[in-house]
Amino acid sequence: MTLHEKIHRVMFIGVEFHPQRYKIGQDEINRALDDGYEILWDYKYDNGVEFCLKKPVKKTSKVEHDG
């Protein structure tokens, strides 16, 4: 992330270290990544990992024409 990068949205997703429940958080992260989110940071706890995801503002290029 650059100093001047704008963030459109932030999302926090937890993934539990549990044989049956880890897939819930895993699937949620995969959906967010497919939707354009990027992982900003993660923090490990005893029972899982918390992810902070960001969705950057889409850059649009403006083309100026002489008229």
Protein Blocks (a to p, Z undefined) as FASTA:
>chain_A
ZZklccfbdcdddddddfklmmmmmmmmmmmmmnopacfbdcddfkbccddddddddddd
dddddZZ
